[in-house]
Structures are given as structure tokens and as C-alpha cells.
Amino acid sequence: MARTILFNKPFDVLSQFTDAGTAGTPRRTLSDFIDLPGVYPAGRLDRDSEGLMILTDDGRLQARIAHPRYKAAKTYLAQVEGLPDHAALEALRRGVTLKDGPTRPARVRRIDVPEDLWDRDPPVRYRKSVPDCWIELTLTEGRNRQVRRMTAHVGHPTLRLIRIRIGDWQLDHLPPGHWRDA
């Protein structure tokens, strides 16, 4: 029987089990939190992003989640600089053209500060003179740093990014650094 787990990846953790980086201070990896033989990440999440990762020992499931041809929906909460207006949100909804080509349309909406949001260590830099807000985005593709590049493209750089859903799997109330069976 296949094993699938949900993991809430903390900020500043690599989405792999080993650190093949250059010499210096070792970086935290999945192996600092998960000691289960045979499970591997289905997709990636940037080191400076947080939230839901799925790990499994089922290669087919891994492909359905990670491979672009399956268009698995992924939902993110993004704290962005500034207050996106209707035009900025509409541009994200239609899709924007990045250096690597046009993005697929996204579902996007402004939201209140998420309830039950954990503190980030280190915290996001606060600036009195620049407001920020939260948006929820759902994408069906997963390019490198895509959400960050899309929000920057419309003039609202991402300050904090948390993935809360992949397909039917949700983060729910799973604390950072913890995992559970799906």
C-alpha cells in the first residue's frame, strides 16, 4: 500500500532530503523533520516559501502532482507589498507574460490576514510607510518562483508565501515542521 504524507515545510528549509550546496553552514532539509524511508517530495517549494508539501512512495502519484501536463491546482496565500487594485488582480486572473512566457490564468482574490497564521522566523520586514495585504492565488502550473514573479510583475512583490492546498489535500491546522499521513 502506498504511503502519502502531508508536511508543513517551514521557512528556510530545502525541499529535499540532502543539502548539496556549497561549503559553509549546512542548511536545513526535509531530513531534519521526516525520518521515513522511501518517501520523496512530489514537487518542490522554494527555501523561502512555507507550507504544504506532499511526500509519497508512489511514483505515479508523484508525477500527477508534480508534472505540468496534469495541471494540479495549487493554492497559495501571499503577503504582498502594497494594496493591489482591481487592475492588478485582473491581470493575475488573465495571466501575465513573464520572461519564460505567458502564465495560465490564476484564481486570485484579496483576503483578510489569515486566521491561525503562525509566526515566521525571521519575521517579514515591516515598513510603516508601505502597506501590505494578503491575496489567495490558485495556479495550475508550477514554474520556478512563479507566484513571486507574477506578483512582482503587477507591482506587488511577495513578502511571504505559504502553500495551503495541492489538489484535494489541504494544510489545515498542521503546524510548521510537522507531518501527518494523508
ROKETOR-145909 format. One record per residue (C-alpha): residue in one letter; x, y, z; chain. Coordinates in Angstrom, 1 decimal, decimal comma, always signed. Layout:
BEGIN
@r:A px:X py:Y pz:Z c:A
...
END
This chain:
BEGIN
@r:M px:+0,0 py:+0,0 pz:+0,0 c:A
@r:A px:+1,3 py:+3,4 pz:-1,0 c:A
@r:R px:+2,4 py:+5,9 pz:+1,7 c:A
@r:T px:+1,5 py:+9,6 pz:+1,3 c:A
@r:I px:+2,2 py:+12,2 pz:+3,9 c:A
@r:L px:+1,5 py:+15,9 pz:+4,2 c:A
@r:F px:+4,2 py:+18,1 pz:+5,6 c:A
@r:N px:+4,2 py:+21,8 pz:+6,6 c:A
@r:K px:+7,6 py:+23,0 pz:+5,4 c:A
@r:P px:+8,9 py:+25,8 pz:+7,5 c:A
@r:F px:+10,7 py:+28,9 pz:+6,1 c:A
@r:D px:+14,4 py:+28,4 pz:+5,3 c:A
@r:V px:+14,2 py:+24,6 pz:+4,7 c:A
@r:L px:+15,2 py:+23,0 pz:+1,5 c:A
@r:S px:+12,5 py:+20,8 pz:-0,1 c:A
@r:Q px:+14,9 py:+17,8 pz:-0,5 c:A
@r:F px:+16,5 py:+15,4 pz:+1,9 c:A
@r:T px:+20,1 py:+16,4 pz:+1,5 c:A
@r:D px:+22,0 py:+19,7 pz:+1,1 c:A
@r:A px:+24,2 py:+19,5 pz:-2,0 c:A
@r:G px:+25,1 py:+23,2 pz:-1,6 c:A
@r:T px:+28,5 py:+24,8 pz:-1,5 c:A
@r:A px:+30,7 py:+24,7 pz:+1,6 c:A
@r:G px:+29,6 py:+26,7 pz:+4,6 c:A
@r:T px:+26,8 py:+26,4 pz:+7,1 c:A
@r:P px:+24,7 py:+23,3 pz:+6,4 c:A
@r:R px:+21,1 py:+24,2 pz:+5,5 c:A
@r:R px:+18,0 py:+22,6 pz:+7,0 c:A
@r:T px:+16,4 py:+19,9 pz:+4,8 c:A
@r:L px:+13,4 py:+17,6 pz:+4,9 c:A
@r:S px:+15,6 py:+15,0 pz:+6,8 c:A
@r:D px:+15,6 py:+17,4 pz:+9,8 c:A
@r:F px:+11,9 py:+16,8 pz:+10,1 c:A
@r:I px:+11,0 py:+13,5 pz:+8,4 c:A
@r:D px:+12,6 py:+10,1 pz:+9,0 c:A
@r:L px:+10,6 py:+7,8 pz:+6,8 c:A
@r:P px:+12,4 py:+5,6 pz:+4,3 c:A
@r:G px:+11,2 py:+5,5 pz:+0,7 c:A
@r:V px:+9,1 py:+8,7 pz:+0,6 c:A
@r:Y px:+10,1 py:+11,5 pz:-1,8 c:A
@r:P px:+8,7 py:+15,0 pz:-2,4 c:A
@r:A px:+6,1 py:+15,4 pz:-5,1 c:A
@r:G px:+7,2 py:+18,7 pz:-6,4 c:A
@r:R px:+9,2 py:+21,5 pz:-4,7 c:A
@r:L px:+8,7 py:+24,5 pz:-2,6 c:A
@r:D px:+11,3 py:+27,3 pz:-2,5 c:A
@r:R px:+13,5 py:+27,6 pz:+0,5 c:A
@r:D px:+12,0 py:+31,0 pz:+1,4 c:A
@r:S px:+8,4 py:+29,7 pz:+0,9 c:A
@r:E px:+6,4 py:+27,8 pz:+3,5 c:A
@r:G px:+3,5 py:+25,4 pz:+3,7 c:A
@r:L px:+2,2 py:+22,2 pz:+2,2 c:A
@r:M px:+4,4 py:+19,6 pz:+0,6 c:A
@r:I px:+3,3 py:+16,1 pz:-0,3 c:A
@r:L px:+5,7 py:+13,2 pz:+0,0 c:A
@r:T px:+5,0 py:+9,7 pz:-1,2 c:A
@r:D px:+6,5 py:+6,4 pz:-2,2 c:A
@r:D px:+4,0 py:+6,2 pz:-5,2 c:A
@r:G px:+5,8 py:+7,3 pz:-8,4 c:A
@r:R px:+2,5 py:+7,7 pz:-10,3 c:A
@r:L px:+1,1 py:+10,0 pz:-7,7 c:A
@r:Q px:+4,3 py:+11,9 pz:-7,6 c:A
@r:A px:+4,0 py:+12,5 pz:-11,4 c:A
@r:R px:+0,3 py:+13,5 pz:-11,2 c:A
@r:I px:+1,2 py:+16,2 pz:-8,6 c:A
@r:A px:+4,5 py:+17,5 pz:-10,0 c:A
@r:H px:+4,3 py:+17,1 pz:-13,8 c:A
@r:P px:+2,9 py:+20,2 pz:-15,6 c:A
@r:R px:+0,8 py:+18,1 pz:-18,0 c:A
@r:Y px:-1,5 py:+17,1 pz:-15,2 c:A
@r:K px:-2,2 py:+20,8 pz:-14,2 c:A
@r:A px:-2,6 py:+20,0 pz:-10,5 c:A
@r:A px:-4,2 py:+23,1 pz:-8,8 c:A
@r:K px:-2,0 py:+24,6 pz:-6,1 c:A
@r:T px:-3,3 py:+27,3 pz:-3,7 c:A
@r:Y px:-1,1 py:+29,9 pz:-2,0 c:A
@r:L px:-1,5 py:+32,7 pz:+0,5 c:A
@r:A px:+0,8 py:+35,6 pz:-0,4 c:A
@r:Q px:+1,5 py:+38,6 pz:+1,7 c:A
@r:V px:+2,3 py:+41,3 pz:-0,9 c:A
@r:E px:+3,7 py:+44,7 pz:-0,7 c:A
@r:G px:+1,1 py:+47,4 pz:-1,4 c:A
@r:L px:-2,6 py:+47,1 pz:-2,0 c:A
@r:P px:-3,3 py:+45,5 pz:-5,4 c:A
@r:D px:-6,2 py:+47,2 pz:-7,1 c:A
@r:H px:-8,7 py:+45,6 pz:-9,4 c:A
@r:A px:-6,5 py:+46,0 pz:-12,5 c:A
@r:A px:-3,6 py:+44,2 pz:-10,8 c:A
@r:L px:-5,8 py:+41,3 pz:-9,6 c:A
@r:E px:-7,4 py:+41,1 pz:-13,0 c:A
@r:A px:-4,0 py:+40,9 pz:-14,7 c:A
@r:L px:-3,2 py:+37,9 pz:-12,5 c:A
@r:R px:-6,6 py:+36,3 pz:-13,3 c:A
@r:R px:-5,9 py:+36,6 pz:-17,0 c:A
@r:G px:-2,3 py:+35,5 pz:-16,8 c:A
@r:V px:+0,8 py:+37,7 pz:-17,2 c:A
@r:T px:+3,7 py:+37,4 pz:-19,6 c:A
@r:L px:+7,0 py:+36,6 pz:-17,7 c:A
@r:K px:+10,4 py:+36,2 pz:-19,2 c:A
@r:D px:+9,7 py:+32,5 pz:-19,8 c:A
@r:G px:+6,4 py:+33,2 pz:-21,5 c:A
@r:P px:+2,7 py:+33,7 pz:-20,6 c:A
@r:T px:+1,3 py:+32,2 pz:-17,4 c:A
@r:R px:-2,0 py:+30,3 pz:-17,3 c:A
@r:P px:-4,9 py:+32,3 pz:-15,8 c:A
@r:A px:-5,0 py:+32,2 pz:-12,0 c:A
@r:R px:-7,8 py:+32,4 pz:-9,5 c:A
@r:V px:-7,0 py:+35,4 pz:-7,3 c:A
@r:R px:-8,7 py:+37,3 pz:-4,5 c:A
@r:R px:-7,7 py:+39,7 pz:-1,7 c:A
@r:I px:-8,3 py:+38,2 pz:+1,7 c:A
@r:D px:-8,1 py:+39,3 pz:+5,3 c:A
@r:V px:-5,0 py:+38,3 pz:+7,3 c:A
@r:P px:-5,3 py:+34,5 pz:+7,6 c:A
@r:E px:-6,5 py:+33,2 pz:+10,9 c:A
@r:D px:-4,3 py:+30,8 pz:+12,8 c:A
@r:L px:-1,2 py:+32,1 pz:+10,9 c:A
@r:W px:+2,0 py:+31,1 pz:+12,7 c:A
@r:D px:+4,8 py:+33,5 pz:+13,2 c:A
@r:R px:+7,7 py:+33,3 pz:+10,7 c:A
@r:D px:+11,2 py:+33,2 pz:+11,9 c:A
@r:P px:+12,7 py:+35,5 pz:+11,0 c:A
@r:P px:+9,6 py:+37,8 pz:+10,7 c:A
@r:V px:+8,8 py:+39,6 pz:+7,5 c:A
@r:R px:+10,3 py:+43,1 pz:+7,5 c:A
@r:Y px:+7,7 py:+45,6 pz:+8,5 c:A
@r:R px:+7,7 py:+49,1 pz:+6,9 c:A
@r:K px:+5,4 py:+51,8 pz:+8,3 c:A
@r:S px:+5,4 py:+53,7 pz:+5,1 c:A
@r:V px:+4,4 py:+50,8 pz:+2,8 c:A
@r:P px:+1,2 py:+48,9 pz:+3,4 c:A
@r:D px:+0,8 py:+45,2 pz:+2,7 c:A
@r:C px:-2,1 py:+42,8 pz:+2,3 c:A
@r:W px:-2,8 py:+39,1 pz:+1,7 c:A
@r:I px:-4,1 py:+37,5 pz:-1,5 c:A
@r:E px:-5,0 py:+33,9 pz:-2,3 c:A
@r:L px:-3,9 py:+32,6 pz:-5,6 c:A
@r:T px:-4,6 py:+29,2 pz:-7,2 c:A
@r:L px:-2,4 py:+28,2 pz:-10,1 c:A
@r:T px:-2,4 py:+25,1 pz:-12,4 c:A
@r:E px:+1,2 py:+25,3 pz:-13,3 c:A
@r:G px:+4,4 py:+25,4 pz:-11,2 c:A
@r:R px:+7,2 py:+27,3 pz:-12,7 c:A
@r:N px:+10,2 py:+28,3 pz:-10,7 c:A
@r:R px:+9,2 py:+31,1 pz:-8,2 c:A
@r:Q px:+6,1 py:+31,7 pz:-10,3 c:A
@r:V px:+3,9 py:+33,3 pz:-7,7 c:A
@r:R px:+6,7 py:+35,7 pz:-6,6 c:A
@r:R px:+7,4 py:+36,6 pz:-10,3 c:A
@r:M px:+3,7 py:+37,1 pz:-11,1 c:A
@r:T px:+3,0 py:+39,4 pz:-8,1 c:A
@r:A px:+6,2 py:+41,4 pz:-8,8 c:A
@r:H px:+5,1 py:+41,7 pz:-12,4 c:A
@r:V px:+1,9 py:+43,6 pz:-11,4 c:A
@r:G px:+3,8 py:+45,8 pz:-9,0 c:A
@r:H px:+3,3 py:+44,0 pz:-5,7 c:A
@r:P px:+6,3 py:+41,9 pz:-4,6 c:A
@r:T px:+5,6 py:+38,9 pz:-2,4 c:A
@r:L px:+6,8 py:+39,3 pz:+1,2 c:A
@r:R px:+5,7 py:+35,9 pz:+2,5 c:A
@r:L px:+4,4 py:+32,9 pz:+0,6 c:A
@r:I px:+2,5 py:+29,9 pz:+2,1 c:A
@r:R px:+1,1 py:+27,0 pz:+0,0 c:A
@r:I px:-2,1 py:+25,7 pz:+1,7 c:A
@r:R px:-3,5 py:+23,3 pz:-0,9 c:A
@r:I px:-2,4 py:+20,9 pz:-3,6 c:A
@r:G px:-5,4 py:+19,3 pz:-5,4 c:A
@r:D px:-7,7 py:+17,9 pz:-2,7 c:A
@r:W px:-5,0 py:+17,9 pz:+0,0 c:A
@r:Q px:-5,0 py:+20,8 pz:+2,5 c:A
@r:L px:-2,6 py:+22,1 pz:+5,1 c:A
@r:D px:-5,5 py:+22,7 pz:+7,6 c:A
@r:H px:-4,0 py:+23,2 pz:+11,1 c:A
@r:L px:-0,8 py:+21,2 pz:+10,6 c:A
@r:P px:+1,9 py:+23,2 pz:+12,5 c:A
@r:P px:+5,2 py:+24,1 pz:+10,7 c:A
@r:G px:+7,8 py:+21,3 pz:+10,8 c:A
@r:H px:+5,1 py:+18,6 pz:+11,4 c:A
@r:W px:+3,7 py:+15,9 pz:+9,1 c:A
@r:R px:+0,8 py:+13,5 pz:+9,0 c:A
@r:D px:-0,4 py:+10,7 pz:+6,9 c:A
@r:A px:-2,8 py:+11,8 pz:+4,1 c:A
END
